Amino acid sequence: MSTLTLDPAPGPPWGSGPAQPVRPRPAAPLALVARAAAAGTLAAALVPGHRPGAGTVVAALAVAAAAPPGGRLRSRSGAALAVAAACLVGVAAVRDADWLVALCLLAALAAWSLLLSGAATFPATVLGAIAVPLRLPQAAPWLLRPLVRLGSSQRRQAALPAIRASAVALLLLVVFGALFVTADAAFRDLVDRLLVPLPETVSGARLIVLLVAAGLVGAATLVAGAPALSRAVPPYSGRALRPVEWVLPLLVLDLLFAAFVTVQLTVLFGGRDHVLSTAGLTYAEYARQGFGQLVAAAVLTLGVVAVTVRLTPRSDRGARALLAVLCLLTLVVLASASRRLGLYEQEFGFTRLRLSVDGAIGWLAVVLLLVLAAGVRPRADWLPRAVVLSAAGGLLLFAAGDPDARIAERNVERFAATGELDLGYLAGLSADAVPALQELPEPQRSCVLAAIGAPRPDPWTAANLSRVRARDAFAALPLGACTLSLRPRPYR
C-alpha cells in the first residue's frame, strides 16, 4: 500500500531548524475520506449504548487500520508499539472495571500516536504521544474539503462508479438476505446475533463517536505523513558547566540521599515491630508520613539526571558516576515508599488507589534501572522508546493481574484473619471481583454481590470475559438475604 506523503505545514509549534515556507496541504484523497467515514460509522454502531467489550476492540482496530503507519511500522520499536497498543485495546474484552479499561484505551491511543509520529528523543516522545489528538482540529476541514469539491464535473464523474457499485451491492444484500432469513430459522438466528441493534433515530452519542473516530483517522494520517519528530528541543549550545558547578551540588545530594537511606535501612525491614515501638506512630501515620514526598523525590531525581546530562559533557565520567550513585540510592528510597504502602495495605486492606500507586512505584524503579543501563545518558537512542514500552508493558501486566479481583481476594483473606471488612467499598467493585467475592461467608457474600448485581447477557458487541465469568458465578451459587449495612467506612 502506498504511503500518503503530506507537507508538514502548517504543523505543530515544535521542531528545530530555520523556518520553512508554508505550502498549502493537498486535499485529502477520496479513498481516505471513505475509509474515515467507514471507520467512524462502524465505531458509532458498536460503541455507544454498550458496555466495553469486543465491539470496542473492533472499532479501535478499524480506526487504526484506516490510517496505516506505513514505513514507521518496520522498525523494532514501531512494531513493539503497535503490539502494545493492540494488547492495551484488547483489555476492553477481558476486564470489566471501567477505570482500568479507560486507562488502557488512553495508553493505547498514546502508543499509537507515538508510533505514527516517529519521535526519537524524550521531549519529542512526550509531544508524539499526543500528536494525533493535537491534529484533530486540522483533520476535520482537511477531510471535508474533498466533499465540498465534489461538485466539479471531473470529481463527480470519478465518484459515480463507486456510488453505483455500492448501491447495487446494498440492493442485492437486502433482497437476497431477506430471502435467506425467511427461509431458514438457524440463519435468521445467526443474523439476529450478528446485527447491531440501532435506535430509531441517530443519537447524539453515535454522531459524536462517528465524528471523533473519523477525525482520528484523518489526524493519524496527517501525523504519519509528516516528518518524524526527531527533536522537539534544540540541542544545548550554551557553555558547558565547569566541574565545580556540578560536582558540589551532586555530591551534596548524594550525601543527603545516603544519610536518609542509612536511616531507612534500619527500619525498612522493621515492619510492625518498628511501628508499634515508635511512640505515637500508627500504621496510617507511618504510611502517610512522607510517602508522597518519597515518590516526589524519586521523580525529581529523574529531572536532576536529565538536566545534568544536558548541561555536562558526555565524556565526563565523574558526573555519570555521581548520577549513578544517586539513581541507586533513589531505588532504596522507592523501596522505603513501597514498604510504607505495604504496611498500610496490611492494616487497612487493598484499594484501587493503593494498588495503582504500588504499580507506579514499580514502574519508576524500572525507569531508574533503564537509566542506569544506558550509562546515565538519557540521550541514548533506545532509552525514550524503552521507557514508553516499559510503561505499556507495566500497564498490561497490571491489567493481566486483574486489580479488582486482587483487591477482593486480599480483603477476603483479611476478613478471615481479622474479621474486618469494608462492605461498602467492595460493593463498588466491578464484575472482575465476583468470583473472588464468592468466597465470603454469608450474609456478607450476598450483600456485596447483590450490590454489584449479576451482569445481564451481552450482545456480541459487548462480549467480555469477566462478565461471562461473573454470570457463571451468580448462576452457580444463588444469593441469600442481606441484613447488613453497606455504607463505606471513612477513609483512613
KAWO-V27299 format. One record per run of one state. SS is the DSSP state (h for helix, s for strand, l for the rest). FROM is the first residue (numbers start at 0). TO is the last residue. If there is no record, write none. Layout:
BEGIN
ss	from	to
SS	FROM	TO
SS	FROM	TO
END
This chain:
BEGIN
ss	from	to
l	0	28
h	29	45
l	46	52
h	53	65
l	66	68
h	69	72
l	73	74
h	75	92
l	93	96
h	97	116
l	117	120
h	121	127
l	128	129
h	130	150
l	151	151
h	152	182
l	183	183
h	184	193
l	194	202
h	203	224
l	225	241
h	242	266
l	267	269
h	270	276
l	277	281
h	282	287
l	288	289
h	290	310
l	311	315
h	316	347
l	348	350
h	351	372
l	373	381
h	382	399
l	400	401
h	402	417
l	418	421
h	422	425
l	426	429
h	430	436
l	437	442
h	443	451
l	452	458
h	459	461
l	462	463
h	464	475
l	476	491
END
